[in-house]
Amino acid sequence: MKLKERAKQALQGKVRWHALQMIYAVEYKQAYANVLVDEFLAQSPLNEADNRLLVQLLYGVLQRRYTLDFYLQPFIAGRKVEPWVESLLRMSIFQKVYLDRIPDHAIVAEAVDIAKLNGHRALGNFVNGVLRNFFRTPLRSLADLTDTTERLSIQYSIQPWIVDALLAQFSQAEVERLLESLLQTPFVSARVKGTPADREQVMQDLKAEGYQVSASELSPVGIRVLSGNIVESAAFSQGQLTIQDESSQLVAPLGQLHGNERVLDACSAPGGKATHIASLLPGGELTALDISERKLQKVHDNLARMDLLDHVQLFASDASKFTPSKDGSSQAFYDRIYLDAPCSGLGLMRRKPDIKYTKTPADVTALAKVQDRLLDHMVTLLKPGGYLVYSTCTLTREENEARVAYVLEQYPKMEKVEIQADEVLKPEVLTEAGDIRVWPQQFGTDGFYIARLRKKPLEVNN
Ligand SMILES: C[S@@+](CC[C@H](N)C(=O)[O-])C[C@H]1O[C@@H](n2cnc3c(N)ncnc32)[C@H](O)[C@@H]1O
């Protein structure tokens, strides 16, 4: 999108202009919505109400891309439309279809203004024509789509293969509940360093600072942020809390840490779980790896901010080849290993809507191979009697239960240690197999999978 200087000046205070630039960047330039929002809100020229509208427009349009295109298509068929103008039209009809209280004439006037200022007069006329035509025509009906997968794909804006992968695991009604929940505006969650009692104190301090927060139902140290940019709070800068999804906060305590173990966090960036694990290890040591040096810096920064660096070692390394010993040999070394594996991220589709349109079945197959190579190596690094906690933020069986089945089949010395009901606040997250599956529609969090395995103690093998 070419940003014209006069457009930049004239549109500086306009929420829709800022929203459009972000929508376009995510739709056509591989930008990440959550990153753009965080950067924008940190120095927003808009007031609080417009900031909220901006987030609503950004996520609403990105989350409903297929539906908006289905509605828009008859009005632009056969016309060559520039990508940024497509984003502008999607954003405009989103306001008409999904937001009340915005009058048609205001939607048209703002869109035409942007089209003229960032394009030219004729483009303004084109946008004006398309929108006026759209507004006086009844909305196209989704009921005409008779194929279930196709209808769900367009109604909930998600690739058909993901719909099918979910239909293979759930009833259609449950799949629709899940997909509907992905259309909500995501919220931010944070984890307090310390105990549930510390959480109470931090929540009181945040409320005194003007933040609206509530206690997580899922995590005893989790906080849900209802309004305000928590990163600017005193508690955040003092290292009393960190941003982390509530379901991801379940992982660290499942390693049954007593506080003095030698622990490996094999894929640790940006450090949500590493900071949690380190806070549970006052007398132990944590080795945190990530293949990306740049991302590992974030782990370092998060540990430093939370004053947790002293018993942590960081290495930029491919975890599937990492050797802790000086002679380079792989040996059983760790009491606990956390493998929060690289995955297709389908549990994050609410927060990162681009995942709904870009991930492919081939990605899942390729990632499952990577996960196996990482698991193979983790088995060699784990001490007899030690625990391996495997987790992902995705929803496919292939990257979750099937990987655990692979380990159990391949390595008879590994066994499953089922997660018990008294280890979680909400027993409905437990599966029959003793794993955790948090689905995005259950608590409005990210979707998550966690399984716990153990290398059998030596005496069992004798
Ligand atoms: C799901 S994220 C980890 C999130 C992290 N555990 C947290 O709680 O913040 C997966 C991470 O694995 C890293 N990664 C991918 N392949 C890897 C490999 N072979 N060895 C080590 N890290 C790897 C990625 O760079 C990414 O940061």
The ligand as an SDF file (V2000), in Angstrom:
LIG
                    3D

 27 29  0  0  0  0  0  0  0  0999 V2000
    5.4820  -22.9250   20.7060 C   0  0  0  0  0  0  0  0  0  0  0  0
    6.8920  -21.9390   20.6290 S   0  0  0  0  0  0  0  0  0  0  0  0
    7.4710  -22.0420   22.2860 C   0  0  0  0  0  0  0  0  0  0  0  0
    6.7480  -21.1430   23.2310 C   0  0  0  0  0  0  0  0  0  0  0  0
    7.4510  -21.0650   24.5950 C   0  0  0  0  0  0  0  0  0  0  0  0
    7.6490  -22.3710   25.1740 N   0  0  0  0  0  0  0  0  0  0  0  0
    6.7140  -20.1810   25.5740 C   0  0  0  0  0  0  0  0  0  0  0  0
    6.0580  -20.6910   26.4800 O   0  0  0  0  0  0  0  0  0  0  0  0
    6.8120  -18.9620   25.4630 O   0  0  0  0  0  0  0  0  0  0  0  0
    8.0140  -22.9770   19.7920 C   0  0  0  0  0  0  0  0  0  0  0  0
    9.4330  -22.4380   19.7480 C   0  0  0  0  0  0  0  0  0  0  0  0
   10.2500  -23.4920   19.2520 O   0  0  0  0  0  0  0  0  0  0  0  0
   11.3370  -22.9280   18.5580 C   0  0  0  0  0  0  0  0  0  0  0  0
   11.9270  -24.0160   17.7530 N   0  0  0  0  0  0  0  0  0  0  0  0
   11.5120  -24.5220   16.5710 C   0  0  0  0  0  0  0  0  0  0  0  0
   12.2780  -25.5480   16.2070 N   0  0  0  0  0  0  0  0  0  0  0  0
   13.2040  -25.7180   17.1820 C   0  0  0  0  0  0  0  0  0  0  0  0
   14.2900  -26.6080   17.3830 C   0  0  0  0  0  0  0  0  0  0  0  0
   14.5880  -27.5700   16.5040 N   0  0  0  0  0  0  0  0  0  0  0  0
   15.0450  -26.4760   18.4990 N   0  0  0  0  0  0  0  0  0  0  0  0
   14.7640  -25.5090   19.4060 C   0  0  0  0  0  0  0  0  0  0  0  0
   13.7510  -24.6260   19.2590 N   0  0  0  0  0  0  0  0  0  0  0  0
   12.9890  -24.7340   18.1730 C   0  0  0  0  0  0  0  0  0  0  0  0
   10.7280  -21.7730   17.8130 C   0  0  0  0  0  0  0  0  0  0  0  0
   11.7070  -20.8040   17.4990 O   0  0  0  0  0  0  0  0  0  0  0  0
    9.6780  -21.2680   18.8190 C   0  0  0  0  0  0  0  0  0  0  0  0
   10.1940  -20.1980   19.5570 O   0  0  0  0  0  0  0  0  0  0  0  0
  1  2  1  0
  2  3  1  0
  2 10  1  0
  3  4  1  0
  4  5  1  0
  5  6  1  0
  5  7  1  0
  7  8  2  0
  7  9  1  0
 10 11  1  0
 11 12  1  0
 11 26  1  0
 12 13  1  0
 13 14  1  0
 13 24  1  0
 14 15  1  0
 14 23  1  0
 15 16  2  0
 16 17  1  0
 17 18  1  0
 17 23  2  0
 18 19  1  0
 18 20  2  0
 20 21  1  0
 21 22  2  0
 22 23  1  0
 24 25  1  0
 24 26  1  0
 26 27  1  0
M  CHG  2   2   1   9  -1
M  END
$$$$
